[in-house]
Amino acid sequence: METLNNIVLTIQNYMSNYILVIALLGAGLWFSIRLGFIQVRGFGESMRRTFGGLFSKKGAAGKDGMSSFQALATAIAAQVGTGNIAGAATALAIGGAGAIFWMWIAAFLGMATIYAEALMAQKYKTVGADGQVTGGPVYYIRAAFKGTFGKVLAGIFAVLITLALGFTGNAVQSNSIAAAFHTAFGIPQWIMGVVVAVIALFVFAGGIERIAKVTETIVPLMAALYIVGALIVIIYNYKNIPYAFASIFVAPQSVVGGAAGATVKLALTKGVARGLFSNEAGMGSTPHAHAVAKVNHPVEQGFVAMAGVFIDTFIVLNLTALVILTTKSIPTGKTGAELSQYAFSTLYGKGGNIFIAICMFFFAFSTIIGWYFFGQANVKYLFGPKAVKIYSVLAAVCVFLGSLAEVDLVWNMADCFNSLMVIPNILALFALSKVISQVHKDYFKNFNKAK
């Protein structure tokens, strides 16, 4: 086991330090320029469609897909998870406050990448053997690369995402819930594992209809709860807000020469890597949700997809960072969810642990639902609709097993598979650059004018 863990760590370190930085920042910059910085020009339309969908009649999800807002809610359910609480804290503890700056950069550029992902997911969506609308990177990878290479690359992606999210990823999410509730309430972790696994299996069994209903209900509530709770802490420590932003832009631990370069590199790699785990732009996961949105033109869902990254990073993740920085909690030596709990407890006392435990439950559980949905699409692609029942049971078993104890190998494998997914997805997006540009221009030249 130790040998396997070392191999996984070696791969993940190489991915984080080199491949992810080049691939994600490179793709984000490429599509930002090619699409005329759509994340800036289309920001108003993105917010209008997102929050307009929040208060509009959603409609029921079914075989023909789900509403645009339900698709976004499912995507955000996956994006806003433990990465926003534990991941941000880990990036701060290891990479310093400067890691948040690089998370911002990655997210800003990532908004263009996820826009491109949503466009291709919509364009190449299809109807599966079960009569249900489906889509995702496997379909646009096949469109980007014809023949055997495309089939192999799509197959590799499908296997990676099923392992990364449906199995190991959901075990990590479950572990975060169980650990947080054990800290806050003293509940044995295996009991929380059973509870979460049973609830998850109930949602899984309801198919796209139940998944859409759960995510569109949970996501707005969990976001509102966390935003209010975090803002109270930040406002209470308002005198430290200038310090928080100064520490993000000017790494205080840096000195001249090599140490400064090492600090910047560490901040950059941790910021980009944790940013990926948080907003998932470029990873190829959220296109599965955006593919099934019922919209009139792919660009309409592209606007909505950008909002997911904005909400995840610039709102929720930023609040975690500001709570930790304004309470000056980094020097404590804590990391992960424990650091976030400590920061909140500086104001709420023991209530801080309870608050984080409740938020962790909603964040992580919604991510379990979203990630299951993404994995399901790829299981159907690989093995057909009949394999979904077996997959749902195995996913629930992983949720239970993940709660028992934090196993380094499982956590490292989840990170590694997440990173490896980026490669086939980004390759396909680059290969489809011309198609992405054509779909983008078609909306502004023809569809938008006709409205």
Secondary structure, DSSP 4 states (H G I P E B T S, - for coil): -HHHHHHHHHHHHHIIIIIHHHHHHHHHHHHHHHTTSHHHHTHHHHHHHHHHHHHS-----BTTBB-HHHHHHHHHHHHSSHIIIIIHHHHHHHH-THHHHHHHHHHHHHHHHHHHHHHHHHHT-EE-TTS-EE-SHHHHHHHHS-HHHHHHHHHHHHHHHIIIIIIIIHHHHHHHHHHHHHHHH---HHHHHHHHHHHHHHHHHTHHHHHHHHHHHHHHHHHHHHHHHHHHHHHHTGGGHHHHHHHHHS-TT--STHHHHHHHHHHHHHHHHHHHHHH-TTTTSTHHHHHTB--SSHHHHHHHHHHHHIIIIIIIIHHHHHHHHHTT-GGG---HHHHHHHHHHHHHTHHHHHHHHHHHHHHHHHHHHHHHHHHHHHHHHHH-GGGHHHHHHHHHHHHHHHHH---HHHHHHHHHHHHHHHHHHHHHHHHTHHHHHHHHHHIIIIIHHH-
